[in-house]
Amino acid sequence: MPAPKVDSEVGPLRAVLLHRPGAELKRLTPRNNDQLLFDSIPWVDRAQEEHDAFAQALVGRGVEVMLLADALVTALTDERAHAAAADTAVDRRRVGHELADALGSHLSSLPSAALADVLTAGMTFEELPDAEGASLVRRMHHPHDFVVDPLPNLLFTRDSSVWIGDRVAIASLALPARNRETALLDLIYAYHPRFRAAGRAYGAHSAPVEGGDVLLLAPGVLAIGVGERTTPAGAESLARSVFADGLAHTVLAVPIAQDRATMHLDTVCTMVDRDAVVMYPAVRDTLLAYPLQPDDAKGVLVSGPVPFLDAAAEAMGIERLRVIDTGLDPVTAEREQWDDGNNTLAVAPGVVVAYERNVETNARLEDAGIEVLRISGSELGSGRGGPRCMSCPISRDPV
Ligand SMILES: NC(=[NH2+])NCCC[C@H](N)C(=O)O
């Protein structure tokens, strides 16, 4: 079992945290899907098949796959985790005082596996056992309203935690639909035996930073997208934290458009080799960066903005960063960007997992000498996330 450590985007992947989508996806309806950050209603069985094939593609390359639900159940077997977990699921503002205590004691009485199910798939008022209070809140809510919200975006394990060197940063997720995910990751990293020795970087209660915005361009060099999710304060505070821990010498804060299509930096740019990225052509020449460096007096020294590609190459100590893009046809490029064509997961330098539907982007990757492991994502993609979003590398060999 390799020790947790990740210092690049492309070093041979040894272990990864995935979440096999489950009952939480069955909660999505046309009424709640926007709020829950899905663009359509996925066919769950097919999404699971696609996810199994994704996991299998990784296992076939020698990667150990850890599943979030299993890790959560293991963590919850620790009594302290079990007690804390029930607390994280009770939102007093929503359920009111009368029901909060009853809900808390109901959750505390559940075995670990059943508790993990509620924490991930949520619970409706109807599913709460009758004995648990007849409060006004309970009587006035519709039976299908959620007493505990489902977490369909757990699928995107990239966003909720990030390994930087041998430390793990629990993200601070910006939107209410995803907020509670961090509480689950917090329990896993605190109580799963495998992670007991792991140090923390950053804290769950700091300004918003999401893992999809964090790219480990090279050992000691991070890029952090700032846009719809990660805030300027989030990028600054993660930079302070990695500088203080000696995990990086340069952080590039990269402004990205505040749009659904580009909610994270990894929707427009991911690394496919030591010195190459796949990038959305529309941002290729306009992406900027504010280079940040540690400074004894000020904490964080800011310069720029300068062109991202130049700043990245300089910080990485290479002459230039090769860019593979989606071609010159802007319509194809826009379609494939939306379908996560730029969101690849490297399993080794020059070997990436990508959605098969992005035919043009994949062909251009292959023309540039990159090996592409294709997976289908017709259902998985309905939450707007590709192979990189759906994976949190725990261990990579050095590049
Ligand atoms: N790293 C990523 N690009 N993650 C995609 C996350 C998609 C998810 N539905 C959300 O809106 O949060």
The ligand as an SDF file (V2000), in Angstrom:
LIG
                    3D

 12 11  0  0  0  0  0  0  0  0999 V2000
  -13.2070   19.5130  -10.9250 N   0  0  0  0  0  0  0  0  0  0  0  0
  -14.3270   19.6740  -11.5800 C   0  0  0  0  0  0  0  0  0  0  0  0
  -14.3220   20.2560  -12.7600 N   0  0  0  0  0  0  0  0  0  0  0  0
  -15.4500   19.2550  -10.9980 N   0  0  0  0  0  0  0  0  0  0  0  0
  -16.7330   19.2890  -11.6150 C   0  0  0  0  0  0  0  0  0  0  0  0
  -17.7960   19.4170  -10.5920 C   0  0  0  0  0  0  0  0  0  0  0  0
  -19.1730   19.3510  -11.1520 C   0  0  0  0  0  0  0  0  0  0  0  0
  -20.2380   19.5110  -10.1190 C   0  0  0  0  0  0  0  0  0  0  0  0
  -21.5460   19.2120  -10.6220 N   0  0  0  0  0  0  0  0  0  0  0  0
  -20.2270   20.9200   -9.5740 C   0  0  0  0  0  0  0  0  0  0  0  0
  -20.8340   21.7670  -10.1700 O   0  0  0  0  0  0  0  0  0  0  0  0
  -19.6360   21.1970   -8.5700 O   0  0  0  0  0  0  0  0  0  0  0  0
  1  2  1  0
  2  3  2  0
  2  4  1  0
  4  5  1  0
  5  6  1  0
  6  7  1  0
  7  8  1  0
  8  9  1  0
  8 10  1  0
 10 11  2  0
 10 12  1  0
M  CHG  1   3   1
M  END
$$$$
